[in-house]
Amino acid sequence: MKERISFRDEINKNKIKSFILMAFIIVILIVLGYVVSMLFDPSYFFFIMILSIIISLSYTLISYYNADKIALASVNAKPASPIHHRQLLSSVENMALASGLPMPRVYVMNSPQINAFASGRNPKNAVICVTTGTLEKLSKQELEGVIAHEMSHIANYDIRFMTFTAIAIGMIAIIAEIFLRSLWFSGGNENRDGRTHIFLILAGITLSILAPLLSNLVSLAISRRREYNADATGVKLTRYPPGLASALRKIKNEHISKEDKHRFPKAVAPLFIGDPYKRKFTSLFSTHPNIDDRISKLEKM
């Protein structure tokens, strides 16, 4: 007999792990900032911090406030029809009622692949988009499981959470880049003994190279953790784990042509419930967790 797990415990565990991972990114930012401030005049470092915040915020917030428009335009999605997509709209309405959220705008994109994504900066501006393959290949219970997963992303403010993560990662990358470039023009603050100065420069160079890589790896881990969380929250909404588990099993087993994989821009791919590129193996560089592990967890709920 399989050991049972509670969706409530899974939700709490995934939220805690997400915040721990986010805290790790903040620690990387603080450590990198501290080393740079030790090497240069504090006023110079203050300037770097302000510049990195402005650039990172500007770039990320433009994407944040237009996330839904960018995602929908990139996959050429069309609004769902009340006549042709009645079951889809009914499923979204049911899950909106179950979650206590406003009804999101619903779109359909032309693709034989079973997939779906949610976007939008908050529940009032949210959208859910599904592929034509999802509507053709999934049963009512499976479709509701997928919609519940996507409504969970909206309910958990995952777009906002990942935006804050992107801002922190952007700051790390900008500080590291400015620091490495500045070494060509300045030796830093040399009001210290030679060995200490050389050690700090080496530490700064090492951190400037490793910090962006580490922070991106942590960001991918957060993305995988948010998928697990959306699965568990989806079960909370439907109270029927087999629906989503069966949908994921179909996603895993379907064959996708190379042509169809190109329908999904890489920038949008992390939003989807399943990896649209159908990569066989998950790794530290994957945006999605192992689909067999997701199915296994759902079967134990």
Secondary structure, DSSP 8 states (H G I E B T S, - for coil): ------HHHHHHHHHHHHHHHHHHHHHHHHHHHHHHHHHS-HHHHHHHHHHHHHHHHHHHHHHHHTHHHHHHHHTT-EE--TTTTHHHHHHHHHHHHHHT----EEEEE--SS--EEEE-SSGGG-EEEEEHHHHHH--HHHHHHHHHHHHHHHHTTHHHHHHHHHHHHHHHHHHHHHHHHHTTT------S-HHHHHHHHHHHHHHHHHHHHHHHHHHHHHHHHHHHHHHHHHHHHHS-HHHHHHHHHHHHH----HHHHTTS-TTTGGGBSS-TT--S---TT-SS--HHHHHHHHHT-
